[in-house]
């Protein structure tokens, strides 16, 4: 039976509880872009951001070519 219920909902599971976290709206909103010399530099930056105690609303690595 353990192998039938997998993942967040499982194959036959039902979510019965959820937690919603509400945070205040920030006083300042900053929108910015960064350009990297190559893809590897961008990946290293994304990895560094994931280890920091900052929580950007959106952080994407896109290859424009």
SVG drawing of the C-alpha trace seen along z (x, -y; Angstrom):
<svg xmlns="http://www.w3.org/2000/svg" viewBox="-9 -52 40 54">
<polyline fill="none" stroke="black" stroke-width="0.4" points="0.0,0.0 2.9,-2.4 3.9,-2.3 0.4,-3.5 0.5,-6.8 3.3,-8.9 4.0,-12.6 2.2,-15.6 -1.3,-14.2 -0.2,-10.7 -1.8,-8.4 -5.0,-8.0 -4.3,-10.6 -6.3,-13.8 -4.8,-17.0 -6.6,-17.5 -4.7,-20.4 -2.8,-23.4 -0.8,-26.3 -1.0,-29.8 1.7,-32.3 0.7,-36.0 3.5,-38.6 3.1,-42.4 3.4,-44.2 7.0,-45.7 7.3,-49.5 9.7,-49.5 9.5,-47.4 12.6,-47.1 12.7,-45.7 16.0,-45.0 17.8,-42.8 21.3,-41.3 23.2,-40.2 25.8,-37.4 28.7,-36.8 27.8,-33.1 25.3,-30.5 27.6,-29.1 28.0,-32.5 24.2,-32.8 23.9,-29.3 26.5,-30.2 24.6,-33.4 21.3,-31.5 23.0,-29.0 24.4,-31.8 20.9,-33.5 19.4,-30.2 21.8,-30.0 21.2,-33.6 18.6,-34.8 16.8,-37.0 13.6,-36.0 13.2,-37.6 9.6,-37.4 10.9,-36.3 14.3,-35.2 14.7,-33.6 17.7,-32.5 16.8,-32.8 18.9,-32.3 17.7,-35.0 19.2,-33.2"/>
</svg>
